[in-house]
Amino acid sequence: MRRLARLAARTPADRERYLDLLRALAIVLVVFGHWMIATIYYGPHGRPDGHSALPAIPWAYPLTWIVQVMPVFFLVGGYANAASLASQRARGGDATGWLLGRSARLLRPTTALVLVLAGSALIARLVGAEPGQVRTVVWFATVPLWFLAAYLAVVPLTPVMYALHRRFGLAVLAVLALLVALGDLGRAFGPADLALPNYLFGWLAIHQVGFAWYDARRGNCQPTGGFAWVRTRCLPMSRRAALLMIAGGLAVAVLLTGPGPYPVSMINVPGERLDNAAPPSVVLLAVATAQLGLILLLRDRAERWLHRSRPWQAVIGVNSVVLTVFLWHLSAVILLVGALDALGVLPTPAAGTGAWFAWRLPWLLMLSAVLAVLVTIFGPIEARTGRSTATRHQPTDPQSTSQHRPDSGQRHRMDQPPNSRQPEQRKGGADRPGGAGRSRRWAVARGATVVAGYAAVVYAMAANSVAAKTAPEPLGLPVAALVAYLVGAGALRLLRSGWGSRG
């Protein structure tokens, strides 16, 4: 608590604290949303299994317009990525070093989850557990990796997409939204594969909004050419603009889900023909627009509240382990269900019944306790990543905007660069015969390796997510996916350590 108090006291007055709060709230709502709609039952083999309760409570579908907050996470990510990339370049750094820094905070906690699950699966197989059953447990525990894969696919594109934003402004967002609409037409009329790029275009569109917020905060709002109202770089932040976003977003969403062909729920409902979030649809973009309007409407009040010490300390604390909370929240479900089943006291009320609703409160409380234990164990991996790299470099990682260097008098804001052990090339290399050519070749090879590392990690997460839930995988995860993840994450780790940068 004393450390949190010190960090809170040293936070500069002009910091955009609201974005830290939004990130924390987005992850907490995802966690409680998943827990809330989970229904546990005993399958045909007498083992606990689970499914979504949403089909049994259709009246709750409109509530998913509030609790589907992954757009908020990508919005905040866009702001933080633009801010840290701009600061990295202002210090003379390059995009490759920036990507390496981002990978540290994102992949270290994720690697812990992957290794623990693979090791646990191996132990379970050695003691006689069925491969299909092991895979089912690991599949459920790794559901969060699906969302993380989407974010990790967007991060390496940030330098290119931010350059496009600086050149064309909000016109880039309009083009991405149009591409999402074209993908939806493919889902409706075929071929359905036309919608697959929406996994990228949809989240990129929301990520671009974060760029526009960052430029508005910095006052970089000059038009970039003709049609200035489209090509401006800045997000309109006024109360009037916020109300128009709310009204326009809700109107479009209601029209497309009422008389239109889209489902009302923004979360997947088994049996529905379309899923608004996988891949993102134009309806999800409309709901995200309404959410953005509400966010902007509450911004001033929230900023004033966050300038109080205790609320800001709480936000700092949550953000220091926010990825750990997200990654392990479904593992908490597995541990609790396994413990209650072993004790013979696992309630399995039917979804939507009075008993099911009565069970929600103790269910959430017990899951919170289990997750608190997991965060206590694995949270330091994430927290140490921020603290150790902040010691090596003055700036802090915007992905963990709660970290501040205690002995630094500099002002830490969302626009500061990421944590990274960024290897520096020796300045004398270019002075030796052929040194400049070798430096250029190394820079190209280094950049290509970083991109390949990200691609391998994204492939691994996606491959695990689409693999059959009951596939007989000896380590719980597909072997190809596990190898790809370890190779990609390992390559990024080597480059962060400075490997190959000397001589």
Secondary structure, 3 states (H helix, E strand, C coil): CHHHHHHHHCCCCCCCHHHHHHHHHHHHHHHHHHHHHEEEEECCCCCEEEEECHHHCHHHHHHHHHHCCHHHHHHHHHHHHHHHHHHHHHCCCCHHHHHHHHHHHHHHHHHHHHHHHHHHHHHHHHCCCCHHHHHHHHHHHCCHHHHHHHHHHHHHHHHHHHHHHHHHCCHHHHHHHHHHHHHHHHHHHCCHHHHCCHHHHHHHHHHHHHHHHHHHHHCCCCCCCCCHHHHCCCCCCCHHHHHHHHHHHHHHHHHHHCCCCCCCCCCCCCCCCCCCECCECHHHHHHHHHHHHHHHHHHHHHHHHHCCHHHHHHHHHHHHCHHHHHHHHHHHHHHHHHHHHHHCCCCCCCCCCHHHHHHHHHHHHHHHHHHHHHHHHHHHHHHHHHHHHHHHCCCCCHHHCCCCCCCCCCCCCCCCCCCCCCCCCCHHHHHCCCHHHHHHHHHHHHHHHHHHHHHHHHHHHHHHHHCCCCCCCCCCCCHHHHHHHHHHHHHHHHHHCCCCCCC
